[in-house]
């Protein structure tokens, strides 16, 4: 037969391209950010505790501990989140502080 190729049988250890394992794409996990509240001399401690409980889901004891860290060390980490969630938390805290007419500051930092 002219011009017609005959199919050669595969060897037992040979893999066809269709059965080969696909390349695994390695992706890095999304970067995380810590949400940090900063101390000031005007925002009441009770308001800081309330905000930590309300927006970060901490119980009274944990919220109080974070508030005291903010008060004595100048800053306290309220949580660690993916970027979009951290940015939303910062916005919510700043909005609540503004509505209550407190100068409370909240920032996010890459972990």
N, C-alpha and C positions, 0 to 999 in steps of 0.2 A: 504494500500500500504506500503509495507515494504521497507525501505532504501530510500524512496523518500520524500524530505522535501516539505511541502506545503509553498507557498509564503504567508506571512502575509501582508495584506494591510497596507500601511503607514498611520500614524496618520496625521491629517491635518497640524500640525505645524512642522512635521519632514522634514528635508532636506536630500536629498541624497548626498553622498560625491561628486558626479560629479557636483552638482549644488552649492556646497558651494563656498564662495568667496575665491579666492586664497590668500595666504599670500602676503602682499605687502612688497617688499624688499625696505628698506630705505637705500639710498646711500647718502653719503655726496657730496656736490658740489665740483668740483675740486678746489684745493687751488689756490689763486691768488697771483701774484707778482707785485710789483711796480717797474717800470724801472726808475732808478735814474741817472741823470748826475751829475758829480762832477766838481767843479771849478778847474781851473788851471790858471797860470799867462801868458800862451802863446797862447791858442786857441782864435782866434778872435771872438768877440761877434756875428758878422754877420754869421760866420760859424755855431755857436751854434743855432742861430735862423733858419738858413737854414735846419739843421738836424732835428730840432723839427718839422718844417713844412713838410719836405719831408717824414720822417719815422713815424711820429705820427699824421699827418693829422690836425695839428693845424693851425689856421689862423695867420696872422702876429701879431695881437695884443696879442693873447694868447701865441704865441711862444716867443714874446718879454718879456712878464710878467714872463714866466718860466725862460728865460735866465737871467733876472735881479735877480730872486730868487737864481739861481745858483751862480751868480756873488757876491751877497751880503751875502748870507747865507751859501755858500759853496756847496750846493746841491739843486737839484730841481727834483720833480717827473714829468715825462713826460707822464705817463699813467699807468694803472693797467690792467693786462692781465692774462690769464691762463699761466702756467709755460712754455709750449712750445713756445707760441707766445712771451712771455717776453724774453725768451732766444734768439729767432730769432731777435727781435728788438735790443737787446744788441749787438749781432754779427754784425748787419747791421750798427749800429752807430760806433762801433769800427773799422770796415772795412773802412767806409767812412773817419773817422779821420786819419787812417793810410795812405790811398790813398792821402789825402790832406796834409800829413806830420804834423798833429797836435796831441798833446798828450792828447786830450780829453778822459776822462774815463767815462764809463757807466757801471752800475751794476744793478742787480735785487735783491730785498729783499722780503721775504715773508710778506704778509699783515696780 
